Amino acid sequence: MRLVLPNPGLDHRIPSYDDIERMEKEGAEDRPKWDNKAQYILTCVGFCIGIGNVWRFPYLCQSHGGGAFLIPYLILLVLEGMPLLLLEFAIGQRLRKGSVGVWRAINPYLTGIGIASMLVSLLIGLYYNTLMAWIMWYLFNSFQSPLPWSQCPLNDNGTGYVSECQRSSTVDYYFYRVTLNSSASIADSGGIHWPIVICLLAAWTFICICYIRGISTSGKAVYVTAILPYVVLAIFLIRGLTLKGAMNGIKFLFTPVVDELIKPTTWLDAGAQVFYSFSLAWGGLISFSSYNPVHNNCMQDAVILSVITGLTSVYAAAVTYTIIGFRATEKYDQCISENIMTLLNGFNLPEDSITTSTYEAAFNHLNSSYPDTVLGLEIKTCDMQKLLSEGVEGTGLAFIVFTEAITKMPGSPVWSVLFFIMLLCLGLSTLFGNIEGVVVPLKDLKVLPEKWPQEAVTGITCGIAFIISLLFAQHSGIYWLTLFDNFAGSVPLLTIGLFEMIAVVYIYGIDRFNEDVEFMIGHKPSIYWQVTWRFISPLIILVILVFYMVTQVQEELTYLVWDPNSEDFPTLASVAYPTWINAVIFLLAGVPSLAVPVYALCRLVFRCCKKKKLNPVKQ
């Protein structure tokens, strides 16, 4: 006995197999089509492989014991990511509609799933393109030597360097003060920072031009935006492996700390990262698959994309860890050199009497012979493992760690240009899917006049998005971006993914879905797909969602600020969010998550009211 909820009228809402084949044969479909299979795969790869693979994934590895994080990530990629990926591919290809159209066809009460995906795509697209604006700023400023973040600027009098820069570091100062001119609180907007406004305008104009006619233009761009990052990553890997200490980083990445595997947070973060890695529940993948021929092997596509995504995450992490290893080794050597200088001065020793290779033996000898003297010298603890495990989250990994490492490379402007072109391509190809996930639902919902051409819809969407993005061009913009990053793409994605699973398995009907897959690819899905769709994947998503919400409720909401007046400066100060931020968090995470039940309830109330008007009760 199989549980399938009543769903009257389904057969009338979806095209039959004969209708689909007839329309495809006659070319009667009004939907655009891919030029070839490679274009489709590259678009999906570009959409899934984004900036997060360069900074979010390596940061999570760093936080959860290096290689220990790879184990749950790859396990959940197979049990959670791949099943939901095929589900989105198959349902889009079968029903030939975008994210709103697919769920409305299955049942009108499920239209909220498509609306939720559209809202998440919009919110993520807003802050994602802000990152693109920052990347453009750094790219424009990379065409000079020396790089502007390699040295502190002079003060107003020209008699010395800016105090704020000297107290922190050149890369931190350039990012927080020169690029963003950050305020010390999210509540202190500080007005508009115009250089970022110009970069935002350039970023939204660029994405608008590339997507102006939908996949017919973005499909051409992916040949560059999806392939070039792999070439640049290969160049950086070769260069990174030649840097001193690179192997320390690689060893750290692939040496698992087994104790991390028993921590629930490791598995929770791995499960959430799978959603980011595949761009699941954003709506773009459903739209992309709907442009395929009806007999395209979507199962093979899901497996190929899963393998590419998993390997790319590890590949990008390996490249990042060569840089992290190099940076940690530089800091370790600097720490040892400072300690050697302290010992030489403290004991009045000849200059070359202690070297890096003899430091440990000399220190142990002096410490055993003159313990009180050594204790008073304030010798620093130089710990390579601690330096390797120092996590720099999100934007800091790209704009601080990488830029710092690049300044120490010969020919640094060349490496800087390469690095930011790579990030630009990664961001662009992901944004194609984001814009697809907004524009197509807007058409399906008839928000804009149907007669408007694709160019007009794309232009208006990007124009409105640019105006909203000015929120991130304030001096407090980085704090707003962090807020969007933490909440817009967390609970909503998990909620939408869970609703998608329930909708297909228990409302559309898993048997009907299996028949659809057999019609499209020639054979039914194996037992692996059946078990994951019915039980394992929904259960994993539900557990991650519940645990995530429980941990968020228990934790105090804080964020990191750049505050030169803080006692701990240049360390970023951790401060509590103002109370009004809870309303913003509800808008970011609550509204998309509640879109499904709220839409269904509103529709039910509307239909009940309509029935009463048509059939008045006699007194």
Phi and psi in degrees as a GROMACS rama.xvg file:
@    title "Ramachandran Plot"
@    xaxis  label "Phi"
@    yaxis  label "Psi"
@TYPE xy
-116.531  137.125  ARG-2
-86.2229  114.583  LEU-3
-133.711  123.404  VAL-4
-72.0598  149.73  LEU-5
-57.6489  137.146  PRO-6
-146.608  71.6572  ASN-7
-63.5746  143.197  PRO-8
83.4237  5.25131  GLY-9
-60.8722  -43.6806  LEU-10
-62.4933  -25.9524  ASP-11
-84.0751  -19.0111  HIS-12
-90.8728  -19.154  ARG-13
-115.156  145.501  ILE-14
-70.1794  144.804  PRO-15
-76.0591  166.975  SER-16
-59.9734  -41.3552  TYR-17
-64.4471  -40.9366  ASP-18
-63.5569  -42.1513  ASP-19
-63.1946  -46.6167  ILE-20
-65.8574  -37.9436  GLU-21
-65.5663  -46.5909  ARG-22
-63.0172  -38.8899  MET-23
-68.7848  -39.0273  GLU-24
-67.1751  -38.3164  LYS-25
-87.1756  -7.62143  GLU-26
67.2494  31.5755  GLY-27
-84.89  -9.65357  ALA-28
-69.5497  139.997  GLU-29
-92.3706  3.83133  ASP-30
-85.3546  144.717  ARG-31
-66.7832  166.297  PRO-32
-131.63  155.508  LYS-33
-72.3321  146.791  TRP-34
-66.9308  -37.2053  ASP-35
-160.887  172.402  ASN-36
-65.6158  -36.804  LYS-37
-61.1024  -38.8605  ALA-38
-62.4383  -41.6255  GLN-39
-65.4181  -47.7399  TYR-40
-62.983  -43.7222  ILE-41
-63.6599  -37.8627  LEU-42
-63.8764  -44.0631  THR-43
-66.5935  -40.2534  CYS-44
-62.7911  -45.823  VAL-45
-62.3991  -37.4456  GLY-46
-67.067  -42.6402  PHE-47
-77.604  -41.2879  CYS-48
-87.5132  104.779  ILE-49
-124.153  -164.828  GLY-50
-60.9545  -30.5125  ILE-51
-59.4825  -27.9656  GLY-52
-67.1219  -24.4342  ASN-53
-87.8286  -31.947  VAL-54
-120.488  -38.9686  TRP-55
-69.9165  -48.1362  ARG-56
-63.3123  -48.7073  PHE-57
-60.588  -36.1346  PRO-58
-64.0658  -41.9187  TYR-59
-65.3769  -38.006  LEU-60
-60.6289  -42.8335  CYS-61
-64.021  -37.8109  GLN-62
-77.962  -23.675  SER-63
-118.754  40.6596  HIS-64
75.1725  37.4291  GLY-65
61.7702  -117.816  GLY-66
-62.1395  -17.834  GLY-67
-61.9455  -31.4959  ALA-68
-74.0033  -28.4308  PHE-69
-63.3957  -33.5815  LEU-70
-65.1483  -57.0019  ILE-71
-64.8783  -31.1669  PRO-72
-62.6933  -48.2673  TYR-73
-69.064  -34.4475  LEU-74
-65.1946  -47.8198  ILE-75
-72.3197  -25.5399  LEU-76
-59.7689  -39.6042  LEU-77
-78.1791  -39.2029  VAL-78
-89.5148  -23.4108  LEU-79
-117.18  -48.579  GLU-80
-72.7595  -51.9378  GLY-81
-63.8233  -41.9068  MET-82
-62.3724  -43.5115  PRO-83
-69.8724  -31.5863  LEU-84
-63.0345  -48.36  LEU-85
-64.5031  -37.4502  LEU-86
-59.8234  -44.4529  LEU-87
-68.3292  -42.2218  GLU-88
-58.8379  -49.122  PHE-89
-69.5605  -42.613  ALA-90
-70.0506  -34.887  ILE-91
-68.3348  -43.103  GLY-92
-67.2643  -35.5861  GLN-93
-74.0886  -44.4803  ARG-94
-92.1851  -10.2055  LEU-95
59.3548  40.5196  ARG-96
-140.18  168.482  LYS-97
-80.18  -170.587  GLY-98
-64.6991  -36.9084  SER-99
-73.474  -45.98  VAL-100
-61.3714  -38.6118  GLY-101
-61.403  -51.7757  VAL-102
-74.4523  -29.1308  TRP-103
-68.8971  -33.8024  ARG-104
-69.015  -39.7063  ALA-105
-64.4362  -46.4195  ILE-106
-164.881  128.3  ASN-107
-54.8782  -27.9313  PRO-108
-69.8663  -14.5272  TYR-109
-93.8488  5.23489  LEU-110
-55.4547  -28.247  THR-111
-59.6593  -26.6472  GLY-112
-63.0594  -45.271  ILE-113
-65.9365  -38.4333  GLY-114
-65.0271  -41.2192  ILE-115
-62.0502  -43.7278  ALA-116
-61.427  -40.4556  SER-117
-63.4227  -43.1145  MET-118
-64.2826  -42.4681  LEU-119
-64.9362  -43.3967  VAL-120
-60.3325  -39.3898  SER-121
-66.3715  -48.8935  LEU-122
-63.3825  -43.2109  LEU-123
-68.1212  -40.0225  ILE-124
-60.9739  -35.1009  GLY-125
-61.4947  -50.73  LEU-126
-81.0058  -25.2958  TYR-127
-65.5714  -40.3111  TYR-128
-76.1648  -20.0332  ASN-129
-67.1169  -39.6069  THR-130
-60.3834  -37.5732  LEU-131
-62.1159  -38.4325  MET-132
-63.8025  -43.1937  ALA-133
-62.7558  -41.5769  TRP-134
-61.6933  -42.6588  ILE-135
-61.178  -41.4065  MET-136
-58.7074  -46.8563  TRP-137
-67.6071  -36.6943  TYR-138
-64.0888  -45.8493  LEU-139
-60.6522  -37.1781  PHE-140
-86.9484  1.96089  ASN-141
-84.2469  -13.8868  SER-142
-87.0284  50.2723  PHE-143
-155.402  152.783  GLN-144
-133.5  127.877  SER-145
-73.8647  163.59  PRO-146
-62.5731  140.048  LEU-147
-62.8556  -20.0375  PRO-148
-96.3172  11.0638  TRP-149
-90.763  -10.5285  SER-150
-150.189  153.374  GLN-151
-74.5571  144.334  CYS-152
-77.23  159.54  PRO-153
-75.0987  152.622  LEU-154
-75.0933  178.17  ASN-155
-60.8237  -32.425  ASP-156
-82.5093  -12.5003  ASN-157
70.8012  16.6977  GLY-158
-98.1943  -8.26772  THR-159
-172.536  -172.808  GLY-160
-90.6886  158.061  TYR-161
-59.8099  130.144  VAL-162
-59.9001  -43.3125  SER-163
-60.1856  -37.1759  GLU-164
-71.5839  -42.0697  CYS-165
-65.0392  -33.9566  GLN-166
-76.4706  -18.0896  ARG-167
-113.171  -110.372  SER-168
-155.147  162.46  SER-169
-63.8481  -40.591  THR-170
-72.7019  -38.8242  VAL-171
-63.9998  -45.9973  ASP-172
-61.8781  -44.1868  TYR-173
-64.342  -38.8077  TYR-174
-71.6653  -53.7519  PHE-175
-79.318  -34.8004  TYR-176
-99.1043  -47.6603  ARG-177
-77.8699  -51.3785  VAL-178
-70.7299  -51.0979  THR-179
-105.294  -21.1684  LEU-180
47.4917  55.0515  ASN-181
-65.1528  141.252  SER-182
-82.5302  178.389  SER-183
-98.3847  9.40537  ALA-184
-161.673  149.916  SER-185
-68.4404  -24.9316  ILE-186
-77.7395  -16.9159  ALA-187
-99.8336  94.2871  ASP-188
-65.2527  -37.1829  SER-189
72.7177  4.15506  GLY-190
84.6118  -172.436  GLY-191
-89.8785  136.365  ILE-192
-98.2449  102.023  HIS-193
-63.6572  -35.0854  TRP-194
-57.152  -36.7276  PRO-195
-71.9217  -33.773  ILE-196
-60.1819  -44.7296  VAL-197
-62.4431  -43.1529  ILE-198
-66.5336  -37.1881  CYS-199
-62.9178  -42.8806  LEU-200
-61.0307  -42.5408  LEU-201
-64.0718  -40.8816  ALA-202
-66.266  -45.6134  ALA-203
-70.8071  -32.691  TRP-204
-65.5887  -41.3233  THR-205
-62.6885  -47.706  PHE-206
-67.6602  -33.6264  ILE-207
-65.362  -43.2236  CYS-208
-64.5921  -42.903  ILE-209
-67.7882  -30.0156  CYS-210
-108.918  11.0473  TYR-211
-54.049  -33.5134  ILE-212
-116.6  29.4477  ARG-213
72.8653  -143.046  GLY-214
-70.1412  -15.3158  ILE-215
-68.3522  -26.6883  SER-216
-101.432  -43.4224  THR-217
-66.075  -29.5548  SER-218
-64.0347  -27.4494  GLY-219
-78.6979  -37.007  LYS-220
-66.9563  -30.2457  ALA-221
-65.6547  -20.3446  VAL-222
-61.1885  -27.3666  TYR-223
-95.3976  -51.4276  VAL-224
-67.6652  -26.8996  THR-225
-90.6611  -28.2886  ALA-226
-92.8043  -40.3794  ILE-227
-56.005  -41.1081  LEU-228
-57.4826  -34.7113  PRO-229
-67.6442  -37.0982  TYR-230
-65.5957  -46.041  VAL-231
-66.0716  -39.9058  VAL-232
-61.0244  -39.5708  LEU-233
-63.7294  -41.2492  ALA-234
-62.9318  -44.467  ILE-235
-67.0864  -34.2753  PHE-236
-65.0536  -45.2836  LEU-237
-62.3606  -45.4551  ILE-238
-66.4543  -41.0157  ARG-239
-63.3963  -37.9366  GLY-240
-68.2144  -18.9858  LEU-241
-87.7722  -7.85167  THR-242
-80.2681  147.779  LEU-243
-64.5079  127.916  LYS-244
89.0549  0.169353  GLY-245
-58.8136  -39.6532  ALA-246
-67.5178  -25.0941  MET-247
-61.763  -40.6461  ASN-248
-67.7844  -43.5645  GLY-249
-62.6136  -42.9619  ILE-250
-61.9724  -40.9011  LYS-251
-62.8254  -40.8688  PHE-252
-63.7307  -43.5649  LEU-253
-98.8938  9.79228  PHE-254
-106.748  105.811  THR-255
-76.2378  139.164  PRO-256
-91.7556  102.014  VAL-257
-59.2433  -31.8437  VAL-258
-59.6192  -26.8513  ASP-259
-66.2006  -25.6726  GLU-260
-69.4506  -20.7481  LEU-261
-91.837  -1.12638  ILE-262
-87.8705  126.337  LYS-263
-58.738  -34.7907  PRO-264
-62.2832  -31.3365  THR-265
-62.5094  -44.1337  THR-266
-72.7116  -36.8853  TRP-267
-64.4612  -45.3391  LEU-268
-64.9039  -36.0227  ASP-269
-65.8538  -41.6985  ALA-270
-65.3204  -40.9588  GLY-271
-67.2554  -37.1901  ALA-272
-64.4862  -31.5709  GLN-273
-60.1802  -40.858  VAL-274
-63.0132  -41.3334  PHE-275
-65.8348  -43.5984  TYR-276
-62.7521  -36.3643  SER-277
-96.1991  -6.96843  PHE-278
55.9353  40.0643  SER-279
-74.1593  148.058  LEU-280
72.1691  9.14462  ALA-281
-85.6886  -17.013  TRP-282
94.9712  -23.7673  GLY-283
-64.8938  -40.4253  GLY-284
-65.2704  -36.1995  LEU-285
-63.8063  -44.7635  ILE-286
-63.4501  -46.2063  SER-287
-59.0165  -42.3187  PHE-288
-70.3451  -24.486  SER-289
-71.1349  -13.8809  SER-290
-88.7219  0.233744  TYR-291
-81.6313  159.094  ASN-292
-60.1592  148.736  PRO-293
-64.2376  -26.5551  VAL-294
-99.8602  19.9501  HIS-295
-64.3941  140.643  ASN-296
-79.8875  85.0045  ASN-297
-69.2643  -27.1066  CYS-298
-65.844  -44.4446  MET-299
-62.023  -39.6085  GLN-300
-61.3114  -41.9224  ASP-301
-64.4402  -41.3181  ALA-302
-66.8142  -45.2197  VAL-303
-60.2668  -47.6051  ILE-304
-65.6126  -35.8522  LEU-305
-63.8387  -43.9721  SER-306
-64.4119  -46.0724  VAL-307
-61.2441  -44.0632  ILE-308
-64.3939  -46.0303  THR-309
-62.3274  -46.8643  GLY-310
-67.111  -36.7916  LEU-311
-66.3394  -38.7074  THR-312
-59.7574  -44.756  SER-313
-68.8636  -40.7794  VAL-314
-61.3825  -48.6491  TYR-315
-65.1019  -36.6965  ALA-316
-65.1406  -39.0601  ALA-317
-62.3723  -43.1449  ALA-318
-62.2112  -45.9983  VAL-319
-61.412  -38.4733  THR-320
-74.8355  -21.5752  TYR-321
-65.3317  -37.8006  THR-322
-71.5697  -42.2363  ILE-323
-62.4036  -40.6536  ILE-324
-63.9515  -41.9457  GLY-325
-62.2595  -46.0646  PHE-326
-64.2447  -43.7536  ARG-327
-63.6535  -39.9051  ALA-328
-66.4098  -39.6375  THR-329
-59.5554  -45.2161  GLU-330
-67.7595  -36.7609  LYS-331
-65.3759  -46.0512  TYR-332
-62.8108  -39.4087  ASP-333
-64.0076  -40.7734  GLN-334
-62.2556  -45.1285  CYS-335
-63.2445  -43.6773  ILE-336
-61.4438  -41.7508  SER-337
-64.9556  -38.9722  GLU-338
-66.0561  -39.8678  ASN-339
-61.5727  -44.905  ILE-340
-61.9984  -39.4454  MET-341
-63.0934  -42.6413  THR-342
-66.6804  -42.5328  LEU-343
-61.4117  -44.6922  LEU-344
-71.4064  -36.3601  ASN-345
-69.0836  -32.7135  GLY-346
-110.186  6.16292  PHE-347
53.5555  48.4597  ASN-348
-91.6375  156.798  LEU-349
-59.4027  152.859  PRO-350
-57.4014  -41.8357  GLU-351
-99.7407  16.0608  ASP-352
-74.3128  -22.8077  SER-353
-125.139  125.056  ILE-354
-116.268  174.376  THR-355
-58.769  -40.1172  THR-356
-71.751  -28.64  SER-357
-102.404  4.50106  THR-358
-59.0255  -49.2213  TYR-359
-60.8425  -45.668  GLU-360
-65.3481  -42.0936  ALA-361
-64.6796  -41.7875  ALA-362
-63.1241  -45.6037  PHE-363
-61.5101  -39.5458  ASN-364
-65.4227  -48.195  HIS-365
-66.8891  -36.5342  LEU-366
-67.3336  -36.1176  ASN-367
-76.8362  -31.8753  SER-368
-84.4  -38.9441  SER-369
-132.474  64.1515  TYR-370
-59.7001  -38.9414  PRO-371
-66.7653  -39.9274  ASP-372
-65.6048  -45.6991  THR-373
-62.2898  -39.4274  VAL-374
-61.6233  -33.506  LEU-375
-82.6599  -3.78577  GLY-376
-88.4626  -6.69981  LEU-377
54.8696  55.4769  GLU-378
-69.5558  131.05  ILE-379
-77.0609  149.44  LYS-380
-87.5442  118.543  THR-381
-102.661  105.236  CYS-382
-121.317  108.701  ASP-383
-61.3874  -42.889  MET-384
-62.5549  -38.0492  GLN-385
-66.91  -40.4292  LYS-386
-65.3702  -36.7045  LEU-387
-69.9441  -32.4309  LEU-388
-92.9376  1.93975  SER-389
-68.2223  107.186  GLU-390
-79.3309  131.091  GLY-391
-116.425  107.317  VAL-392
-81.3435  146.691  GLU-393
54.9106  -125.405  GLY-394
-58.7714  -31.0064  THR-395
-60.0698  -32.6728  GLY-396
-65.5609  -38.2247  LEU-397
-84.6888  -45.6948  ALA-398
-90.1137  -10.2973  PHE-399
-120.215  -57.4453  ILE-400
-63.8384  -51.932  VAL-401
-65.6037  -44.2822  PHE-402
-64.6854  -35.326  THR-403
-65.4042  -43.6199  GLU-404
-65.2547  -38.7694  ALA-405
-63.2481  -36.9491  ILE-406
-63.2511  -21.1755  THR-407
-93.1278  -0.742171  LYS-408
-92.806  142.638  MET-409
-61.7716  139.452  PRO-410
67.2449  40.1183  GLY-411
-56.0803  -37.6116  SER-412
-58.7042  -37.1514  PRO-413
-63.0157  -45.6797  VAL-414
-66.7616  -34.8032  TRP-415
-66.441  -45.3011  SER-416
-60.2838  -46.0673  VAL-417
-59.2495  -46.3626  LEU-418
-62.3702  -45.7428  PHE-419
-78.1013  -24.7656  PHE-420
-66.5255  -39.4225  ILE-421
-61.5382  -47.5094  MET-422
-62.8066  -36.5768  LEU-423
-62.4124  -44.3203  LEU-424
-65.5501  -42.9711  CYS-425
-60.2406  -43.5254  LEU-426
-68.095  -41.8808  GLY-427
-60.406  -49.2654  LEU-428
-65.4541  -30.4091  SER-429
-72.5631  -39.1164  THR-430
-66.4844  -26.7259  LEU-431
-57.3876  -43.327  PHE-432
-69.3143  -36.5137  GLY-433
-62.4522  -47.9936  ASN-434
-65.272  -38.3305  ILE-435
-58.6798  -41.1173  GLU-436
-71.1102  -9.46249  GLY-437
-105.796  -47.114  VAL-438
-66.3119  -46.5839  VAL-439
-62.2534  -47.2558  VAL-440
-60.3588  -36.528  PRO-441
-59.8301  -38.9645  LEU-442
-67.4927  -45.1976  LYS-443
-62.605  -36.316  ASP-444
-83.0719  -4.61217  LEU-445
56.5379  37.9815  LYS-446
-67.7077  -38.4064  VAL-447
-107.539  154.558  LEU-448
-54.6162  135.667  PRO-449
-63.4039  -26.7263  GLU-450
-74.3034  -15.3877  LYS-451
-64.9581  134.444  TRP-452
-71.4778  164.685  PRO-453
-56.0725  -39.1163  GLN-454
-60.3599  -39.9091  GLU-455
-69.2247  -42.8918  ALA-456
-62.5813  -44.8085  VAL-457
-63.7225  -44.5132  THR-458
-61.9815  -44.763  GLY-459
-67.4655  -41.5079  ILE-460
-59.8909  -47.882  THR-461
-67.8224  -35.1567  CYS-462
-64.9203  -46.0162  GLY-463
-65.5363  -40.8293  ILE-464
-61.5659  -38.7116  ALA-465
-62.1527  -43.3838  PHE-466
-62.3209  -43.6727  ILE-467
-65.2769  -35.6142  ILE-468
-65.46  -14.9173  SER-469
-60.9551  -18.3269  LEU-470
-54.9928  -37.1539  LEU-471
-84.5378  -6.4448  PHE-472
-91.1693  0.498072  ALA-473
-73.2469  168.574  GLN-474
-67.0773  -21.7441  HIS-475
-94.4439  13.5217  SER-476
-56.986  -38.9223  GLY-477
-65.3281  -30.3401  ILE-478
-74.2177  -35.8926  TYR-479
-67.4497  -39.6507  TRP-480
-62.8248  -42.5698  LEU-481
-61.708  -40.3777  THR-482
-62.3787  -46.3593  LEU-483
-60.4997  -44.378  PHE-484
-62.4922  -39.2816  ASP-485
-74.6999  -31.9183  ASN-486
-116.985  -30.8797  PHE-487
-70.0996  -29.3754  ALA-488
-113.153  24.7474  GLY-489
-110.731  -89.5864  SER-490
-57.5793  -42.9671  VAL-491
-58.468  -42.7731  PRO-492
-63.3224  -44.7429  LEU-493
-63.0626  -41.3684  LEU-494
-64.0232  -46.3903  THR-495
-62.7846  -43.7168  ILE-496
-59.1107  -40.83  GLY-497
-65.7234  -43.9148  LEU-498
-63.1741  -37.7308  PHE-499
-61.7262  -45.6563  GLU-500
-59.6584  -48.0076  MET-501
-63.1492  -41.5878  ILE-502
-61.6651  -45.3048  ALA-503
-74.1789  -45.5929  VAL-504
-73.6293  -42.5669  VAL-505
-111.75  -9.61855  TYR-506
-113.608  -51.1705  ILE-507
-68.122  -38.3804  TYR-508
104.451  119.86  GLY-509
-66.0699  -32.0541  ILE-510
-66.8903  -43.5075  ASP-511
-62.255  -41.5832  ARG-512
-63.7633  -40.9713  PHE-513
-61.7064  -39.8777  ASN-514
-65.6417  -38.1003  GLU-515
-61.2253  -45.7723  ASP-516
-63.4601  -40.4095  VAL-517
-63.8243  -39.9173  GLU-518
-62.6445  -39.1269  PHE-519
-79.4012  -39.6271  MET-520
-114.984  -7.60248  ILE-521
98.8765  -7.38622  GLY-522
-152.848  156.542  HIS-523
-76.3458  153.968  LYS-524
-63.2751  146.993  PRO-525
-74.1221  177.922  SER-526
-61.1945  -31.881  ILE-527
-58.4687  -47.5501  TYR-528
-66.6945  -40.0473  TRP-529
-61.1218  -47.7368  GLN-530
-67.9086  -42.0792  VAL-531
-68.992  -41.4754  THR-532
-64.585  -43.897  TRP-533
-76.8264  -39.6388  ARG-534
-126.948  -59.2607  PHE-535
-64.5366  -52.6346  ILE-536
-62.9101  -48.7963  SER-537
-60.0956  -37.5159  PRO-538
-66.0232  -43.761  LEU-539
-61.5672  -46.2353  ILE-540
-62.095  -42.6191  ILE-541
-63.3323  -43.6196  LEU-542
-63.3189  -46.374  VAL-543
-60.6803  -43.3337  ILE-544
-62.2429  -46.971  LEU-545
-65.3852  -48.3619  VAL-546
-63.9934  -37.5617  PHE-547
-62.6164  -45.7709  TYR-548
-67.2333  -37.891  MET-549
-64.1195  -45.7817  VAL-550
-67.0527  -35.5103  THR-551
-67.1361  -38.0823  GLN-552
-66.9337  -36.8004  VAL-553
-75.4397  -28.8649  GLN-554
-83.8966  146.982  GLU-555
-77.9731  133.645  GLU-556
-76.7187  112.227  LEU-557
-130.234  164.256  THR-558
-145.86  161.245  TYR-559
-96.7462  133.458  LEU-560
-125.017  151.84  VAL-561
-92.5415  105.171  TRP-562
-131.623  101.3  ASP-563
-60.2814  -19.0065  PRO-564
-90.1428  -1.36461  ASN-565
-72.6473  148.07  SER-566
-65.0149  -31.1865  GLU-567
-90.9935  1.78516  ASP-568
-55.7144  135.992  PHE-569
-91.4196  5.42899  PRO-570
-64.8585  136.7  THR-571
-63.8781  132.964  LEU-572
-82.4956  134.444  ALA-573
-92.5519  118.063  SER-574
-127.698  154.997  VAL-575
-77.003  144.722  ALA-576
-67.8057  148.46  TYR-577
-65.3196  156.948  PRO-578
-62.8692  -31.9702  THR-579
-67.6405  -12.5056  TRP-580
-67.5189  -20.7731  ILE-581
-61.9092  -35.1925  ASN-582
-66.6024  -38.3786  ALA-583
-66.6134  -42.1168  VAL-584
-61.5731  -38.3496  ILE-585
-62.9542  -40.8532  PHE-586
-63.9065  -38.7269  LEU-587
-76.5828  -44.4844  LEU-588
-105.016  -38.5833  ALA-589
-73.2343  -46.1805  GLY-590
-61.4384  -50.6804  VAL-591
-62.045  -37.4558  PRO-592
-67.2204  -34.8938  SER-593
-91.1565  -1.96416  LEU-594
-58.7419  -36.5466  ALA-595
-67.4218  -58.1813  VAL-596
-66.1888  -35.2565  PRO-597
-66.3488  -43.6093  VAL-598
-62.8669  -44.2646  TYR-599
-61.3032  -41.5661  ALA-600
-66.9368  -43.722  LEU-601
-62.0459  -40.5615  CYS-602
-64.9252  -40.7555  ARG-603
-63.1718  -46.308  LEU-604
-62.4236  -43.0849  VAL-605
-61.1811  -43.5109  PHE-606
-67.7118  -38.2951  ARG-607
-64.8153  -43.0903  CYS-608
-64.4676  -38.3478  CYS-609
-66.01  -39.4622  LYS-610
-64.6348  -39.7482  LYS-611
-64.3952  -36.5174  LYS-612
-68.6249  -37.9911  LYS-613
-76.9962  -32.5236  LEU-614
-123.512  72.7661  ASN-615
-62.2594  139.768  PRO-616
-77.5665  129.994  VAL-617
-74.4724  136.84  LYS-618
